[in-house]
Each structure stands twice: as C-alpha cells, then as structure tokens.
Amino acid sequence: MLLLPFLALSQNSTEYGVFENALLTPNPTQISQFEKGITAHNKKFHGDGPYGARVYWISNGPNTGNYVWSMGPFPWSSLDNRPAQEEGHDADWNNNVAPYMTAESGTQSYWRGHNELSRFPKDFTIKNLLVDYYDVKRFKMDDAKKLVEKVNKVYAEKSQEDTYGIYTNEFGSTKEGRDLAVISFFDKSGWLSRDNDFATKYESLYGKGSWEQFGKDWFAVTDGGESELWIFRPDLSGISGDVKVAERE
C-alpha cells in the first residue's frame, strides 16, 4: 500500500490506484548481497512510471528486519504490460535477489488508496511511516469507512498539517486480518510521543461524549489491529521519496 497519495488517471476512467507490496525476508548472513541485488534490480526495472518501486525496512513487531518492496500506484490494467521475462526482469530477480532471501519471503498484497478519506495537504518527502492495520469484521467495511470519514473531517478542520493515507486490502483474508490500513507519514521520531489532544478536537466538532461513542462504534466493526514502523530506504529504491500532491478535481 502504501505509498503515493494520488494517481493521475483520466477523468473518464473507472480505474483507481493500487499498490503491490511484497514482504521480503533476507537471509541474515547475506543482507549485503540482498541489498546490492534489489538496488540494481529496482534501478534497472522500477525506476519510473507505474512500475516505480520503493523499499522500506520494518523496525518493530514480528516482521522486524524484513523489507517491504512497494510498487505503484498503478491502475490494474497496467499489470498487463509490466516488466516480464522477455525483458530479463524475472531472470534478474531470480538470479540476483531471490537467492539471498529465505523461504518465508514472498507474501504479497495489493492495496487500494482512498484519496477521499486521506489527508495529503502539501507536497512532502517520505521518510518514516507508522502503519496501522485493522481487522474489519465481515460486511462492516462500509461502516468502518464512515467512521474514518468522521475522523478525516476533524483532521481537515482541526489538525491540518497531519499527513496520512487510507488504504484497503484488495484481497483481504480472515486469517491475515489486515483489511484496512492507516499510514501516517512523519519526519522526526519525536512525532510518536506527541499528544495532539485528538479527543478534545473530535468532541469540539461532534459534541461531548462523542469520542467515547466513536470508540464503541469502532470496536463494533473491527476485531483489533497491529502497528508497524517502516523506514524508507531511498538507497535501495528505484524512485525517490518525493511526493507531489495532485490537485483534486
């Protein structure tokens, strides 16, 4: 998912932007070879356009030390022309990247970005990401989105500098439990300790007791969640972390 806010598509197009994310686990004794191989691969095959790729390093939780390879955003139709075996793409990955990964690597997911629920108030450069995953109950995604809309309105009016994106898993599973992701983009680690007094801001917009009710409503549509910290690795990526926020129509 994760991680450009907007994808320029024709106004008449019904397509939307998605991200392809692959969780990669390097052999701990061959990390330098893995990083060398994935850097060269991204520079050669994923350096621009819809196939541009970024790499992130996970710094907490069960996936600590793993890498996320993220391509996009792209419309689904673009996958029909993605780099393939004929251009040497597959051989390069198989010969120069895959040999330095463990057998557990390869978990892949596709995430749809929801611009209408996200906040990208200005251009920015990706550095650190807080990725909050939520397990949404079956048939409750629409209800969850309505609650996110309420939160988004508070940020739009009361905390306008915050930058975050909302994404949903295109192929979610009840086993994995990662259906909706909130990705907050930040520069300094001190951001993690700040108190932005969101409850007060929420109640100033929706009334006394509304924040407690929001919590009850959120727990009614979700079965918990988990959080990860990702660090952008520009040295391993095919494209930079610069994000130009498109004008909304």
N, C-alpha and C positions, 0 to 999 in steps of 0.2 A: 504494500500500500504505500505505498506510502511514498514518490512523495513530491509531487508538484501539485500546486493547487488547481491550476486550470489547464485545459487542453483546448487549443483553438480548433474548433470543428465548424463546419458550415452551419449557418443558421437553420438550414432546411434539413440538416442531418438529424436522425433519431439516435445516433450513436452517442456514447459517453466515454469518458476516460477511465481506464483501468490501469492498475499496476500489477506486474508479475513479480512476486517475491519468492526467493529461494533461500532456505536456511541451510548454510554450509558449515560443516564441521571439519576443520583441517586436522590432519594427523599432528599431534602435539610435537612430534620430533621433526616435522617438515614444514613448519609455518613459513619460514622464509621462502622455500620453494613454491608453496601455495600462493603467497602474496606476489611473488615475481610472476607466476603464471597467470593469475587473474588480472594483474595490472596490464600485462601485454595483450591479453585477450580483449579486455574492455577497450583499450586504446585502438585496437585494430577493428573490432566489430561493433562496438557500442559507444561510439564517440559523438553521435548526434542524432537528431530526429526522434521518431517514436521509439527507436531501439536504444536510445541513450540509457546508460546504466550507472547507478551509484552503488557504493558498497558501504555498509555500516558495521560497526563492531558492537556486540552486546556486552554490557558491563555489569549486569546483575541477573539474579534468578537462575533457573535451571539451564538456561541457554548461554550462560556467561562464557565468553571466549569464542563463541560462534560468530559467524558473519552473516549478514543479510545482503544478498545481491538483489537489487531492485531495478527493474526496467519499466520505463513509462514516464508519463501517462501516454496511452495509445488507445485508439479505437479497436474493438475486436477484429474488424476487417483487416487491419494492418498485419495481423499474425500470418496471413496467407503469403506475405512477401518477406517474412523475417529472414535474417541470415541463416543459411542452412548448409547442409552437407556439400552442396555444389560449390559454394564459395570458400570452403575449407573451415567454416565455423565449427562444425561438430568435431572434426578431426583435431582442431586446435584445442578445444575444451577437453576432449578425451585424452589427448597426449600431454597437455601442459598444465591442466588444472585438476581434473578428476583423480589422477594418481596420488595426489597429495591430500586427499580427503578421506575421511573414514566412511565405513559402510552405512553409517546412520545419516549421512548427508542426503540432501535431495528433497526434503519436504518443501512443497511448492504451493503457493496460494495466489489467488487473484482478488484484488480489492478495487471496488468502485469508489471513486471520490464523489462526495456530495457537496458541491460548491454552495448550495443554498443553505446548508447547515454549518458551514465552515466560516472562519474569520481569517482573511489574509488582507489586513488593512493597508499594507505597503510592501514594496519590494524588500527582499531580505536574502541573506545567505545562510544556508543550512549549516548548522554546527552540531548542536545537541538536540536529541529528541526524547521526550517522555511519551511512551506508547502505552496507553491504557486499553486493554482488551476487555470486552464484556460478552458474557454468555447470555444471549437473548432467548427467552422462552419461545417455544414454537407458537407461531401465529401472533406474536406480540411485537414484531419489528415495527409496524406502523405506529403502535403506541409508544415505543421507545423513541422513535423519530420525533413524535410530537413533544415529548419531554425535552429532547435535545433542542428543539426549536425554541422552547421557553428559555433554556439556558443561553442559547445564542443571542436572544433578544437582550438579555441582561448584559452580556459582554459588549454588544453593539452600542448600548446606551451608557454603561457604567464603567467599562474597562476596555477602552477602545484600542489599546496598544497590544493586547494579547494576540498571539498568532497561533492558530490551531486548525487542523483539518479533521473532518469526519469521514470515515470510510466503512463500507460494509463488505463482508466476505461474499464473493460471488458463488462460492461453493462451500458454504459452511457445513459443519457436521456436529451432531450432538455429542460425539466423542471428544472432539477437539475443544469445543466450547469457545471459539473465537469468532463471533458473529459481527461485532461492531467494534471499531477502534477509534479512539480519540488521540490524535497525535499533536502534542504541544511542542512548538519549536522555541528553543531558548539558547542564549549565548553563554551566560555565566552560571556556574553551578549554584551560586547563591540564590538563584531564582527558585530552587527547590525548597528553600526554607522560608520563603516569604509568606506572609499572611495577607491575602488581598481582601479579606473580610467579605467573601462572596455571599455568605448567608444574609448579611445586612443589606447588600446590594440587591439580592434577589427579593427580599421582603419589602424593600422600598418600592419595588415595581409591582409585586403581586399581593402584598398585604401581609400582616402579622400572622405567623404560623404557617405561611405558605412553603417555607423551606423544609420544615418537618414533613409536611404533606408531600412535597416532592420526593423526599427520601422514601416514604412509604410507597409512593407510586412507582419509583424506580425499582425498588426491590420486588414489586409485584410483577414486573415484566422481565426481570433478569435473574439469573442464577449465579451471581458472583462474577468475578473478573480477576485479572492479574495485570501487573505493570512491568515494563522493561525500559531500561535506559539504553538508547542507541547513540553511538558516537560516529559522526560522518567521517569517512576516510577518503579525502579527495585524492590522496596519492594512489589509491587502488582503483579509482573510479574512471569511467570513460567521459563523464561530463562533470562540470563544476557544481558547486552548491548554490550558485546564484539563481534566484527565483524572481522572475519578472511577473508581477501580478497583472493578469489581463483585465481589461475593463468589462464589467458585467453589462449585458445588453438590457 
